[in-house]
Amino acid sequence: MLQSINYRSLPEFAWTINGLSRVSIEKIHESGLDLLKNIGIKVEDNPRALEIFHAGGCIIEQHNDYGIAKIPSGIVEDCLQKAPRHIKVYGRSENSGYEFKLGQVTFTPFGEQIQIIDPKTRKIRTTTQKDVAEITRLCDYFDQVAVVQRMAAALDKPLGTHPVFNAQAMFENTGKHIYIGPVDAEKFRIIADIAAAHAGGREKLAQKPLFTTLTCPTVPFRLEKNCADLIIESALLEGGGFVSSPVPLLSMNTPASLAGALIIVWADILAGLILGQLTRPGTRTFLSNSGTMLDLRFMGSDYGAPEMAMISGAIAKMAQYFKLPSHGSGFHSDSKTVDAQSGYESAMNGVVAAMSGLNIVNGLGALELGYTFDYAKFMLDIDMVDNIKVILGGVDLSHEEMALALIKEKGPGGEFLSSQHTMERMRQLSNPKFFDRRDRKSWLQQELTDIVDKAYAESQMIIQSHNPPDVSSDIRRQVDEIIKKYIKDLG
């Protein structure tokens, strides 16, 4: 199966969503420049970040425990130019390199869900390191998942240490590049040490970076200490990179209008990019957001809402305008279980995000406002990904595909089932694993008729049978020693 779709290689009638016109993109960008120049970014309890902004030419207004960095438009444009246009990441496997290009789309789970529907009991519980390991192994199996974003939290470990144990489980269970949220600078350094152990040292890690940092600035216009530290540490790590993903919630931390939200989130995205590029020009940076709307009836952040996909799609278009890679949400559902609601919401938002050209579409397996992971939903989302790829592939109008000579040969009432043309192309047509296309009689003759039961069963079979790239006993020992020292130093 193909790992990705590259719009530049698509046939003439490839199907995409334009979303924002050039004029609209420039209007949003100019508004973001205005906000960064005149309002600025509040940098909390982080003199190092303020010094980096100041050294880069920003105007600093110092207050007691924070500073405001006002960023001239020229600095913004300069940093946008310094950010790399083409990014290649690596995993432990020799063939795991993945290059992000304009319009290229891949898929991954959502970030650090804290609950899981147990595949055996079908009851909800808190996530553990074993869950992180098993979901990562499932991601390793599927080519549709080119990079693995941390999808659960090892909450069975000592309080506050779960990012380190997430990293341990993820590196051991996939050969692919991982995206992980260290939370603070201390845990970032421990995770970098773990990555270096797997890479064979810091020099090799710099040549082939195995992980990318995830962090979330506070909307609107705030870089709190840990977020700024993670951006700086990621930039200082040779070969390091980061995703700075603000979380706009329409009606809460942005205006209720999509336009107002986009202006704010664009300024916040740029702020993270600027700090990274001022720290080390050329740092791997993704333009990202994890935003949606706040449903004022229930005061919940609704990740199944169409506004989520619209924000992600808009950021994808903004990123494409500047020829930079993008990352965002697309497969979430607010349903509490795998049902019709989860199917409709995931399909709607997944299609919009992918057809907008978002480079990384996350949300596979995500339920309940992004709090809960479910194996069956993940498997059904993979089926949907395959269908989306068919849509993205568009219509190839080459001479061979139009088959005009064959059509004339068959003539009125002709059949094409036995033709060589059909034999050569029949496996290119959509062929879902779980979405059932049998007639009712055939469907009822199956051992399992329920699509959710099938999905759970298949996920567990893969986890039990799939072997990710092996980790040597020496590397496991190094990682164990790193973590033991970290826990000991915590006291």
Disulfide bonds with the S-S distance in Angstrom:
none
